[in-house]
Amino acid sequence: MLPVMLLISILLGLIPLAGIGWIIVTGTLTTVDGLFESLIMLSISGIFFLNVFWELRELLGKSKAEPAKRPPSSVES
C-alpha cells in the first residue's frame, strides 16, 4: 500500500509543476493571475512532496531501526 501512496503523491506533486511550466510557456507568468496561480500550484506541489518525504523517512527509518537497548543494570554491593 505504501508504494502506491508514494507514486500517487509524486504524480500529484508533478502535475502542478507542469501547470507552472505551461504558465511560463504561454507567457502569462508576469500577470497578477499568473503569479498567484503559480504560488498556489507551488504550494500544492510542496504539500504533496512533503508527504513523500515523510513517507520515505518513515519507510527508511523502519528498515534501519536499531534493536532496543537495555538500560544499564545497577549493581549493588
N, CA, C and O atoms as a MOPAC input file, in Angstrom:
PM7 MOZYME 1SCF
protein

 N      0.82000 1    -1.20300 1     0.00000 1
 C      0.00000 1     0.00000 1     0.00000 1
 C      0.86100 1     1.26300 1     0.00000 1
 O      0.50300 1     2.27000 1    -0.61100 1
 N      1.99100 1     1.19600 1     0.68800 1
 C      2.85700 1     2.36600 1     0.78800 1
 C      3.44600 1     2.79100 1    -0.54900 1
 O      3.44000 1     3.98600 1    -0.84500 1
 N      3.96500 1     1.86400 1    -1.38800 1
 C      4.50000 1     2.31500 1    -2.67500 1
 C      3.44200 1     2.96200 1    -3.57100 1
 O      3.75600 1     3.87700 1    -4.33200 1
 N      2.20700 1     2.50300 1    -3.48900 1
 C      1.13400 1     3.10400 1    -4.28700 1
 C      0.87900 1     4.53400 1    -3.81100 1
 O      0.68500 1     5.43700 1    -4.62400 1
 N      0.88000 1     4.73500 1    -2.50800 1
 C      0.66500 1     6.07600 1    -1.96200 1
 C      1.80600 1     7.01300 1    -2.36400 1
 O      1.57600 1     8.18600 1    -2.66100 1
 N      3.03700 1     6.49100 1    -2.37100 1
 C      4.16800 1     7.31000 1    -2.79500 1
 C      4.04200 1     7.70600 1    -4.26300 1
 O      4.28200 1     8.86000 1    -4.61800 1
 N      3.66900 1     6.76000 1    -5.10800 1
 C      3.52100 1     7.06000 1    -6.53800 1
 C      2.41600 1     8.07100 1    -6.78900 1
 O      2.57200 1     8.97400 1    -7.61100 1
 N      1.30600 1     7.92600 1    -6.09000 1
 C      0.19900 1     8.87900 1    -6.25100 1
 C      0.62800 1    10.26800 1    -5.78500 1
 O      0.32700 1    11.26400 1    -6.44400 1
 N      1.32500 1    10.33900 1    -4.66100 1
 C      1.77700 1    11.63900 1    -4.15300 1
 C      2.78400 1    12.28800 1    -5.09600 1
 O      2.74800 1    13.50000 1    -5.31000 1
 N      3.67700 1    11.48400 1    -5.65600 1
 C      4.65100 1    12.03300 1    -6.61000 1
 C      3.93500 1    12.53500 1    -7.86000 1
 O      4.25200 1    13.61200 1    -8.36400 1
 N      2.97500 1    11.76400 1    -8.36200 1
 C      2.22900 1    12.18700 1    -9.54700 1
 C      1.44900 1    13.47200 1    -9.28300 1
 O      1.45700 1    14.39200 1   -10.10000 1
 N      0.77500 1    13.52500 1    -8.13200 1
 C      0.00200 1    14.72100 1    -7.80200 1
 C      0.89800 1    15.91900 1    -7.46900 1
 O      0.44000 1    17.06000 1    -7.51400 1
 N      2.15500 1    15.67400 1    -7.14000 1
 C      3.09600 1    16.75900 1    -6.92900 1
 C      3.68900 1    17.28700 1    -8.22400 1
 O      4.07200 1    18.45400 1    -8.30800 1
 N      3.76600 1    16.42000 1    -9.24100 1
 C      4.33400 1    16.83500 1   -10.52200 1
 C      3.32800 1    17.56000 1   -11.41400 1
 O      3.72000 1    18.38800 1   -12.23600 1
 N      2.05200 1    17.26500 1   -11.26500 1
 C      1.03400 1    17.89700 1   -12.11600 1
 C      1.01900 1    19.42200 1   -11.94900 1
 O      0.99300 1    20.13200 1   -12.95500 1
 N      1.03500 1    19.95500 1   -10.71500 1
 C      1.09600 1    21.42100 1   -10.60100 1
 C      2.37900 1    22.02900 1   -11.17500 1
 O      2.36000 1    23.15100 1   -11.68300 1
 N      3.49300 1    21.29100 1   -11.09700 1
 C      4.73300 1    21.80300 1   -11.69100 1
 C      4.61300 1    21.88200 1   -13.20800 1
 O      5.16300 1    22.78900 1   -13.83100 1
 N      3.89100 1    20.92900 1   -13.80500 1
 C      3.63300 1    21.00000 1   -15.24700 1
 C      2.75800 1    22.21700 1   -15.56200 1
 O      2.93700 1    22.86500 1   -16.59300 1
 N      1.81100 1    22.52200 1   -14.67000 1
 C      0.97900 1    23.71100 1   -14.85400 1
 C      1.79700 1    24.99200 1   -14.80200 1
 O      1.53600 1    25.93100 1   -15.55400 1
 N      2.77600 1    25.03100 1   -13.92300 1
 C      3.65300 1    26.20200 1   -13.84800 1
 C      4.48200 1    26.30800 1   -15.13000 1
 O      4.71300 1    27.40500 1   -15.63900 1
 N      4.92200 1    25.16900 1   -15.64000 1
 C      5.63300 1    25.17100 1   -16.91200 1
 C      4.76400 1    25.71300 1   -18.03300 1
 O      5.24200 1    26.44400 1   -18.90100 1
 N      3.49300 1    25.35500 1   -18.01300 1
 C      2.56800 1    25.86400 1   -19.03400 1
 C      2.38100 1    27.37800 1   -18.90000 1
 O      2.31300 1    28.08900 1   -19.90200 1
 N      2.30000 1    27.85500 1   -17.68600 1
 C      2.17100 1    29.29900 1   -17.46200 1
 C      3.39600 1    30.02700 1   -18.00500 1
 O      3.27300 1    31.09900 1   -18.59900 1
 N      4.56500 1    29.45000 1   -17.80400 1
 C      5.79200 1    30.07400 1   -18.30800 1
 C      5.81600 1    30.04600 1   -19.83200 1
 O      6.19500 1    31.03300 1   -20.46300 1
 N      5.41400 1    28.92500 1   -20.42700 1
 C      5.43900 1    28.79800 1   -21.88800 1
 C      4.47100 1    29.78500 1   -22.54100 1
 O      4.79300 1    30.38600 1   -23.56600 1
 N      3.29500 1    29.95000 1   -21.95500 1
 C      2.32000 1    30.86300 1   -22.55700 1
 C      2.63800 1    32.32500 1   -22.28200 1
 O      2.03900 1    33.20900 1   -22.89400 1
 N      3.55800 1    32.59400 1   -21.38500 1
 C      3.98200 1    33.96300 1   -21.13200 1
 C      3.08700 1    34.73800 1   -20.18700 1
 O      3.16500 1    35.96600 1   -20.14600 1
 N      2.24400 1    34.06500 1   -19.43200 1
 C      1.35700 1    34.76800 1   -18.50600 1
 C      1.90600 1    34.81500 1   -17.08500 1
 O      1.18100 1    35.15900 1   -16.15200 1
 N      3.17500 1    34.47400 1   -16.91500 1
 C      3.77300 1    34.47500 1   -15.57800 1
 C      3.86000 1    35.88000 1   -15.00200 1
 O      3.81100 1    36.05300 1   -13.78400 1
 N      3.98700 1    36.87500 1   -15.85600 1
 C      4.17100 1    38.24000 1   -15.37000 1
 C      2.85800 1    38.94100 1   -15.03500 1
 O      2.87000 1    40.07700 1   -14.56200 1
 N      1.73000 1    38.28200 1   -15.27300 1
 C      0.45000 1    38.88800 1   -14.89500 1
 C      0.14200 1    38.54400 1   -13.44200 1
 O      0.73100 1    37.62500 1   -12.87500 1
 N     -0.76500 1    39.27300 1   -12.85900 1
 C     -1.15100 1    39.01100 1   -11.47000 1
 C     -1.77200 1    37.62400 1   -11.35000 1
 O     -1.49100 1    36.89300 1   -10.40000 1
 N     -2.61700 1    37.26400 1   -12.31600 1
 C     -3.23200 1    35.93700 1   -12.28500 1
 C     -2.17900 1    34.84000 1   -12.38000 1
 O     -2.26000 1    33.83100 1   -11.67900 1
 N     -1.19900 1    35.03700 1   -13.24500 1
 C     -0.15200 1    34.03900 1   -13.40500 1
 C      0.69600 1    33.88300 1   -12.15700 1
 O      1.08400 1    32.77100 1   -11.79800 1
 N      0.98700 1    35.00000 1   -11.49300 1
 C      1.78200 1    34.93500 1   -10.26800 1
 C      1.04200 1    34.19500 1    -9.15400 1
 O      1.61300 1    33.33100 1    -8.48900 1
 N     -0.23300 1    34.54000 1    -8.95700 1
 C     -0.99600 1    33.87700 1    -7.89600 1
 C     -1.24600 1    32.40700 1    -8.21700 1
 O     -1.20600 1    31.55100 1    -7.33400 1
 N     -1.50200 1    32.13200 1    -9.48100 1
 C     -1.71000 1    30.74200 1    -9.88100 1
 C     -0.43600 1    29.92300 1    -9.66500 1
 O     -0.50400 1    28.77000 1    -9.23900 1
 N      0.71400 1    30.51100 1    -9.95500 1
 C      1.98800 1    29.83100 1    -9.73600 1
 C      2.24500 1    29.58500 1    -8.25400 1
 O      2.71400 1    28.51400 1    -7.86900 1
 N      1.93600 1    30.57900 1    -7.42500 1
 C      2.11000 1    30.38800 1    -5.97900 1
 C      1.21000 1    29.29100 1    -5.43700 1
 O      1.63500 1    28.49200 1    -4.60200 1
 N     -0.01400 1    29.24900 1    -5.90000 1
 C     -0.94100 1    28.21300 1    -5.45100 1
 C     -0.45600 1    26.84100 1    -5.89200 1
 O     -0.49000 1    25.88500 1    -5.11600 1
 N     -0.00600 1    26.74400 1    -7.13000 1
 C      0.48600 1    25.45000 1    -7.62800 1
 C      1.75900 1    25.01400 1    -6.91400 1
 O      1.94600 1    23.82700 1    -6.64800 1
 N      2.63500 1    25.96300 1    -6.60400 1
 C      3.83000 1    25.61400 1    -5.83500 1
 C      3.47700 1    25.12000 1    -4.43700 1
 O      4.11700 1    24.20400 1    -3.92000 1
 N      2.47100 1    25.71800 1    -3.83300 1
 C      2.03400 1    25.27700 1    -2.50300 1
 C      1.47300 1    23.86800 1    -2.55400 1
 O      1.79800 1    23.03400 1    -1.70900 1
 N      0.63700 1    23.60300 1    -3.53700 1
 C      0.04900 1    22.26300 1    -3.67200 1
 C      1.15000 1    21.23100 1    -3.90900 1
 O      1.15200 1    20.16600 1    -3.29300 1
 N      2.06900 1    21.54600 1    -4.78900 1
 C      3.16200 1    20.63600 1    -5.08900 1
 C      4.03400 1    20.41200 1    -3.85300 1
 O      4.45300 1    19.28600 1    -3.58500 1
 N      4.30500 1    21.46800 1    -3.11000 1
 C      5.11300 1    21.33800 1    -1.90200 1
 C      4.46400 1    20.45600 1    -0.85300 1
 O      5.15300 1    19.70400 1    -0.16400 1
 N      3.16000 1    20.53800 1    -0.72300 1
 C      2.45100 1    19.69900 1     0.24900 1
 C      2.56600 1    18.22700 1    -0.13400 1
 O      2.82000 1    17.37900 1     0.72100 1
 N      2.38100 1    17.92500 1    -1.40700 1
 C      2.48900 1    16.52700 1    -1.82400 1
 C      3.91400 1    16.00300 1    -1.69500 1
 O      4.11400 1    14.85800 1    -1.28800 1
 N      4.90600 1    16.82300 1    -2.03400 1
 C      6.28900 1    16.36700 1    -1.89900 1
 C      6.70800 1    16.26200 1    -0.42900 1
 O      7.56500 1    15.44500 1    -0.09200 1
 N      6.12100 1    17.06700 1     0.44100 1
 C      6.36800 1    16.91700 1     1.87300 1
 C      5.81600 1    15.58600 1     2.36700 1
 O      6.43100 1    14.92500 1     3.20300 1
 N      4.65800 1    15.19500 1     1.85000 1
 C      4.09200 1    13.89200 1     2.18500 1
 C      5.01200 1    12.77000 1     1.70800 1
 O      5.20800 1    11.78600 1     2.42100 1
 N      5.57500 1    12.90900 1     0.51500 1
 C      6.51200 1    11.90200 1     0.00100 1
 C      7.73300 1    11.82400 1     0.90900 1
 O      8.20000 1    10.73100 1     1.22800 1
 N      8.24500 1    12.96500 1     1.32100 1
 C      9.41900 1    12.99400 1     2.19900 1
 C      9.13700 1    12.28300 1     3.52000 1
 O      9.94600 1    11.48000 1     3.98400 1
 N      7.98100 1    12.58400 1     4.12500 1
 C      7.64000 1    11.95100 1     5.40800 1
 C      7.45100 1    10.45000 1     5.25700 1
 O      7.88900 1     9.68600 1     6.11700 1
 N      6.80800 1    10.01700 1     4.18000 1
 C      6.59600 1     8.58800 1     3.97200 1
 C      7.92300 1     7.86200 1     3.74700 1
 O      8.13400 1     6.77400 1     4.28300 1
 N      8.81400 1     8.46000 1     2.95500 1
 C     10.11500 1     7.83200 1     2.73700 1
 C     10.94500 1     7.79800 1     4.00800 1
 O     11.63200 1     6.81400 1     4.28100 1
 N     10.88300 1     8.87400 1     4.78800 1
 C     11.62800 1     8.89800 1     6.04800 1
 C     11.12100 1     7.81600 1     7.00200 1
 O     11.90300 1     7.15400 1     7.68400 1
 N      9.80800 1     7.65100 1     7.03400 1
 C      9.23600 1     6.61600 1     7.89300 1
 C      9.60400 1     5.22300 1     7.38800 1
 O      9.91900 1     4.33600 1     8.18200 1
 N      9.56500 1     5.03100 1     6.08000 1
 C      9.89500 1     3.73400 1     5.49300 1
 C     11.35900 1     3.38800 1     5.72900 1
 O     11.67200 1     2.25800 1     6.10400 1
 N     12.26100 1     4.34400 1     5.51400 1
 C     13.68300 1     4.08100 1     5.71100 1
 C     14.04000 1     3.99400 1     7.19300 1
 O     14.97900 1     3.29100 1     7.56700 1
 N     13.30200 1     4.69800 1     8.02400 1
 C     13.54700 1     4.64000 1     9.46100 1
 C     13.20900 1     3.28300 1    10.04500 1
 O     13.87100 1     2.81500 1    10.97100 1
 N     12.17500 1     2.65000 1     9.50100 1
 C     11.79800 1     1.31700 1     9.98300 1
 C     12.82500 1     0.27100 1     9.58100 1
 O     13.08000 1    -0.66800 1    10.33500 1
 N     13.41800 1     0.42400 1     8.40200 1
 C     14.38900 1    -0.57000 1     7.95200 1
 C     15.72000 1    -0.43200 1     8.68400 1
 O     16.45400 1    -1.41200 1     8.81600 1
 N     16.04000 1     0.76300 1     9.16000 1
 C     17.29600 1     0.98500 1     9.86400 1
 C     17.12000 1     1.02600 1    11.37500 1
 O     18.02700 1     1.44100 1    12.09700 1
 N     15.96900 1     0.60100 1    11.85400 1
 C     15.68900 1     0.68600 1    13.29100 1
 C     16.65100 1    -0.20900 1    14.06500 1
 O     16.86900 1    -1.36900 1    13.71600 1
 N     17.20700 1     0.34900 1    15.10000 1
 C     18.10200 1    -0.42000 1    15.95200 1
 C     17.27800 1    -1.16500 1    16.98800 1
 O     16.21500 1    -0.69900 1    17.39700 1
 N     17.77200 1    -2.32700 1    17.41400 1
 C     17.06000 1    -3.01200 1    18.49200 1
 C     17.11400 1    -2.17800 1    19.75900 1
 O     18.05100 1    -1.41200 1    19.98300 1
 N     16.10800 1    -2.34100 1    20.56600 1
 C     16.03600 1    -1.54800 1    21.79100 1
 C     17.20600 1    -1.88900 1    22.70100 1
 O     17.50800 1    -3.05700 1    22.94800 1
 N     17.85400 1    -0.84300 1    23.19300 1
 C     18.97700 1    -1.04200 1    24.09600 1
 C     18.44200 1    -1.20100 1    25.51700 1
 O     17.51100 1    -0.51900 1    25.94400 1
 N     19.07200 1    -2.12700 1    26.22400 1
 C     18.66300 1    -2.34300 1    27.60300 1
 C     19.36100 1    -1.32700 1    28.47900 1
 O     20.54500 1    -1.04700 1    28.29700 1
 N     18.62700 1    -0.77500 1    29.42900 1
 C     19.26800 1     0.18300 1    30.33300 1
 C     20.32500 1    -0.53100 1    31.17800 1
 O     20.17800 1    -1.71500 1    31.48200 1
 N     21.37900 1     0.17400 1    31.55400 1
 C     22.41400 1    -0.47100 1    32.38400 1
 C     21.82700 1    -0.86400 1    33.73500 1
 O     21.11300 1    -0.10100 1    34.38500 1
 N     22.15700 1    -2.06700 1    34.11900 1
 C     21.62900 1    -2.54000 1    35.40800 1
 C     22.50600 1    -1.98800 1    36.52900 1
 O     23.72500 1    -1.87600 1    36.40500 1
 N     21.84300 1    -1.65600 1    37.60900 1
 C     22.60500 1    -1.13400 1    38.74700 1
 C     23.11100 1    -2.32600 1    39.57500 1
 O     22.35900 1    -3.23300 1    39.93100 1
 N     24.36400 1    -2.27900 1    39.85000 1
 C     24.99200 1    -3.35200 1    40.63200 1
 C     25.10000 1    -2.87000 1    42.06100 1
 O     25.76000 1    -1.87100 1    42.34600 1
 N     24.44400 1    -3.59200 1    42.95900 1
 C     24.50100 1    -3.21100 1    44.37000 1
 C     25.43400 1    -4.15300 1    45.10600 1
 O     25.39500 1    -5.36300 1    44.88100 1
 N     26.26200 1    -3.62300 1    45.97200 1
 C     27.20100 1    -4.43900 1    46.71000 1
 C     26.71100 1    -4.67000 1    48.11000 1
 O     27.37700 1    -5.34500 1    48.89400 1

